[in-house]
Amino acid sequence: MLNAGTYFPGRGTIVEQSYLRGYADGYKEIHGAGHEQGLAAAVFSVLEARGVVTSTEARTRIASDMSADTFSRWLIKSRAATSEADLLTDEPPPPYES
């Protein structure tokens, strides 16, 4: 949990604990979602730079998935993808070749 303190009447009470827990949960929710949105944007940028055309359905699927592991896999696969099908398969990403 986020270590934060407040200085208001009732300090150290269940009211303060509930406030701090809600603050920490909201912080995680807001900043966690931002991370996944950034990963989705990175996947789209790599695909665009490679000239891979993505359908609206594929873009919706990519943007709606909020798993950092999935985004990481897609980001790795996007560097070698020649189509959206290459990206969205369940196959592992190809080995890196320099």
Secondary structure, DSSP 8 states (H G I E B T S, - for coil): -------STTTTSHHHHHHHHHHHHHHHHHHHHHHHHHHHHHHHHHHHHHT----HHHHHHHHH---HHHHHHHHHHHTT-SSHHHHHSSS-------
